[in-house]
């Protein structure tokens, strides 16, 4: 899961060069446009750090660093790191778990003094990898996720959407046969009797916490069952003898209707029972 929020403001205490530094940081986590349909091109989110110049001080230079093993490494403008707004803003694109850690902005004043500001990308700021489920037609699958909250978080809602179907919201199906079932805590979605055209694609679970959201991504790949060739059963009987035809449907096939017919060459005639066409409420068999 990852968090999506317009602004974070927190104070962090970290060790820098053997001293404790208390820095105020602001983080803007922008929604990644590709997330609308991550089936096609799944990328990490975007994190933006901004520094605030003190009104009483003139800042002449701002340098950005990433701290790795307590050692600052200078950052330059690139596709990964975009430095804009007169160096007051650092954008980290395509954020992954490898970007988790501390970042530093060094502000130099017109008097030659330096001021450090520290920023962080946390685990919850990182978009998780998409979970891919390989399934076969008519299988049943369950999508589930876990999340952790911080003090003060209050869940407004938890929703499930099928992104490959235009972001359609999924709810528990009504009636005895349930295509979709969502647990009471809404952490799990079960989809029964999978069909490639209907159920393949991307799904997202969204936990709405008001100021930000937690999200989990899934992709279901469904392998269709190849068509079954009909078997010809021969029965040898004498004239006037009764004959019974029966069959057992494969367990992997969903039967919606059964029809019996008599074939002779190209001529097909429906089988009648007591002068009436027999109706059985249960794929067409010929």
C-alpha positions in Angstrom: 0.0 0.0 0.0 1.1 3.6 -0.5 -0.2 6.9 0.7 -1.4 9.7 -1.5 -1.6 13.2 0.1 -1.3 16.8 -1.0 0.8 17.9 2.0 2.7 16.4 4.8 4.2 18.5 7.6 6.1 16.8 10.3 9.2 17.4 12.4 11.9 14.8 12.2 15.0 14.3 14.3 17.9 12.6 12.6 21.6 12.3 13.1 23.6 14.3 10.6 27.4 14.5 11.0 27.3 13.4 14.6 24.7 16.0 15.6 20.9 16.0 16.1 19.1 18.2 13.6 15.4 19.1 13.9 14.1 20.0 10.5 10.7 21.0 9.2 9.8 19.4 5.9 6.9 19.6 3.5 6.1 16.7 1.1 3.7 16.8 -1.7 2.8 13.3 -3.0 1.2 13.7 -6.4 -1.1 11.1 -7.9 0.6 9.3 -10.8 -1.6 9.7 -14.0 -0.7 6.3 -15.2 -2.4 4.8 -12.1 -5.8 5.3 -13.9 -5.0 2.2 -15.8 -1.7 0.7 -14.6 -2.3 -2.5 -16.7 -0.6 -0.8 -19.6 2.3 1.0 -17.9 2.8 0.7 -14.2 5.1 3.3 -12.7 5.8 4.5 -9.2 4.3 7.7 -7.8 5.9 11.2 -7.6 7.2 12.9 -4.4 7.9 16.6 -4.3 10.0 18.3 -1.6 9.9 22.1 -1.1 12.0 24.4 1.0 10.8 27.7 2.5 13.1 30.7 2.5 13.0 32.6 5.8 11.5 36.1 5.2 14.4 37.7 7.1 17.1 35.9 5.1 18.2 36.2 1.5 19.0 32.7 0.0 21.6 32.9 -2.8 22.1 29.1 -3.5 20.3 25.8 -2.8 21.9 22.4 -3.2 20.1 19.1 -3.0 21.6 15.8 -1.6 20.5 12.3 -1.0 21.9 10.8 2.2 23.2 7.2 1.8 24.9 5.6 4.8 25.1 9.0 6.4 27.0 10.4 3.4 25.3 13.2 1.3 25.4 12.6 -2.4 24.8 15.7 -4.6 21.7 15.5 -6.9 21.5 17.2 -10.3 18.6 17.9 -12.6 17.6 14.8 -14.5 14.5 12.7 -15.4 14.7 11.0 -12.0 15.3 14.2 -10.0 13.8 17.4 -11.3 15.1 20.5 -9.5 12.8 23.5 -10.2 11.4 26.8 -8.8 14.8 28.4 -8.5 16.1 25.2 -6.9 13.5 25.5 -4.1 11.8 22.3 -5.2 13.0 18.7 -5.8 10.7 16.2 -7.6 11.5 12.5 -7.3 9.8 10.7 -10.2 9.0 7.0 -10.4 9.4 6.4 -6.7 10.2 2.8 -5.7 11.5 1.2 -2.5 15.0 2.0 -3.6 14.2 5.7 -3.1 13.3 5.3 0.6 15.5 7.4 2.9 16.6 10.9 3.8 17.2 13.9 1.5 18.9 17.2 2.3 18.6 20.7 1.1 21.5 23.0 1.9 20.6 26.7 1.7 23.3 29.3 1.5 22.6 32.9 2.6 24.0 36.1 1.2 26.2 36.3 4.3 27.7 32.9 3.5 25.9 31.0 6.2 24.3 27.6 5.5 21.0 26.2 6.7 20.1 22.5 6.4 16.6 21.1 5.8 15.9 17.4 5.8 13.2 15.4 4.0 12.2 11.8 4.0 10.6 9.3 1.7 9.0 6.6 3.8 7.7 3.1 3.1 4.1 4.3 3.0 5.0 6.9 0.4 6.1 4.2 -2.0 3.7 2.6 -4.5 3.8 -1.1 -4.1 4.5 -3.5 -7.0 1.4 -4.7 -8.7 0.4 -8.2 -7.5 -0.2 -10.4 -10.5 -2.5 -13.4 -10.2 -2.4 -16.2 -12.9 -5.7 -18.0 -13.1 -7.7 -20.3 -15.3 -11.2 -19.8 -16.6 -13.9 -20.7 -14.0 -11.5 -20.5 -11.1 -12.3 -18.5 -8.0 -9.7 -16.0 -6.7 -9.5 -13.8 -3.7 -7.7 -10.4 -3.7 -6.7 -9.2 -0.2 -4.5 -6.6 1.4 -3.4 -5.3 4.8 -2.7 -1.8 6.0 -1.4 0.1 9.1 -2.7 3.3 10.4 -1.0 6.1 12.4 -2.6 7.8 15.5 -5.4 10.1 14.3 -6.1 8.2 11.1 -9.9 7.6 10.6 -11.2 5.4 7.8 -13.9 7.0 5.8 -14.4 4.2 3.3 -12.8 1.3 1.6 -13.7 0.7 -2.1 -12.8 -1.8 -4.8 -12.7 -0.9 -8.5 -12.1 -2.8 -11.7 -9.8 -0.4 -13.5 -9.9 -2.3 -16.8 -13.6 -1.8 -16.9 -13.5 2.0 -16.7 -13.0 2.1 -12.9 -16.3 0.4 -12.2 -16.9 0.2 -8.4 -17.4 -3.4 -7.2 -19.8 -4.4 -4.4 -21.0 -7.7 -3.1 -23.4 -9.3 -5.6 -27.0 -9.7 -4.6 -28.9 -13.0 -4.5 -27.8 -16.6 -3.8 -25.2 -16.8 -6.5 -22.5 -14.2 -5.7 -20.1 -13.2 -8.5 -18.4 -10.8 -6.2 -18.0 -11.0 -2.4 -16.4 -8.5 -0.2 -15.6 -9.3 3.5 -17.1 -7.2 6.3 -13.8 -5.4 6.9 -13.6 -4.9 3.1 -10.0 -6.1 3.0 -10.7 -9.0 0.7 -12.6 -9.4 -2.6 -13.6 -12.8 -3.9 -14.4 -13.3 -7.6 -16.0 -16.6 -8.6 -16.2 -18.4 -12.0 -13.7 -16.3 -13.7 -14.2 -15.4 -17.4 -11.4 -13.9 -19.5 -13.3 -11.1 -21.2 -15.3 -10.1 -18.1 -12.8 -10.5 -15.2 -9.2 -10.0 -16.7 -7.3 -6.9 -15.9 -6.5 -4.5 -13.1 -8.2 -4.0 -9.8 -7.5 -1.5 -7.0 -8.5 -1.3 -3.4 -8.7 2.3 -2.0 -8.8 3.1 1.7 -10.0 6.7 2.0 -8.6 8.4 5.2 -9.7 11.9 4.3 -6.4 13.7 3.8 -4.9 10.9 1.9 -5.5 7.4 0.6 -4.0 3.9 0.9 -4.1 1.8 -2.3 -3.4 -1.7 -3.3 -3.1 -2.9 -6.9 -3.8 -6.3 -8.5 -3.8 -7.7 -12.0 -5.6 -10.9 -12.9 -4.5 -12.9 -16.0 -7.0 -15.5 -17.0 -6.2 -18.5 -19.2 -9.3 -19.6 -21.2 -10.2 -23.3 -21.2 -9.9 -24.8 -24.8 -13.1 -25.9 -26.4 -14.1 -29.5 -25.7 -14.6 -31.8 -28.7 -17.8 -33.8 -28.5 -17.6 -37.5 -28.2 -19.8 -39.8 -30.3 -21.3 -42.6 -28.2 -22.6 -45.6 -30.2 -25.3 -47.9 -28.8 -26.4 -51.1 -30.6 -30.1 -52.0 -29.9 -32.7 -54.1 -31.4 -35.9 -52.8 -33.1 -38.4 -51.8 -30.5 -35.9 -51.9 -27.6 -35.7 -48.9 -25.2 -32.5 -46.9 -25.1 -31.2 -44.3 -22.6 -28.7 -41.6 -23.4 -26.9 -39.9 -20.5 -23.8 -37.8 -20.0 -21.7 -36.2 -17.2 -20.8 -32.6 -17.6 -17.1 -31.6 -16.9 -16.7 -30.0 -13.6 -14.7 -27.1 -15.2 -17.7 -26.1 -17.4 -20.6 -23.9 -16.3 -23.8 -25.4 -17.6 -26.6 -22.9 -18.3 -28.8 -24.9 -20.6 -29.2 -28.4 -22.1 -31.0 -29.3 -25.3 -31.4 -32.7 -26.9 -31.8 -33.1 -30.6 -31.9 -35.9 -33.3 -29.5 -35.6 -36.2 -29.7 -37.4 -39.5 -27.2 -36.0 -42.1 -27.9 -32.3 -42.2 -31.3 -32.6 -40.7 -31.7 -31.7 -37.1 -34.9 -32.2 -35.1 -35.5 -31.3 -31.5 -36.2 -34.3 -29.2 -39.8 -34.1 -27.8 -41.1 -35.7 -24.6 -44.8 -36.7 -24.6 -45.4 -34.6 -27.7 -43.8 -31.4 -26.1 -40.3 -30.1 -26.4 -38.5 -31.0 -23.2 -37.2 -27.9 -21.3 -34.4 -28.3 -18.9 -33.2 -25.2 -17.0 -29.7 -26.2 -17.0 -24.4 -24.8 -22.8 -26.2 -26.2 -25.5 -25.7 -29.9 -26.1 -26.3 -31.3 -29.6 
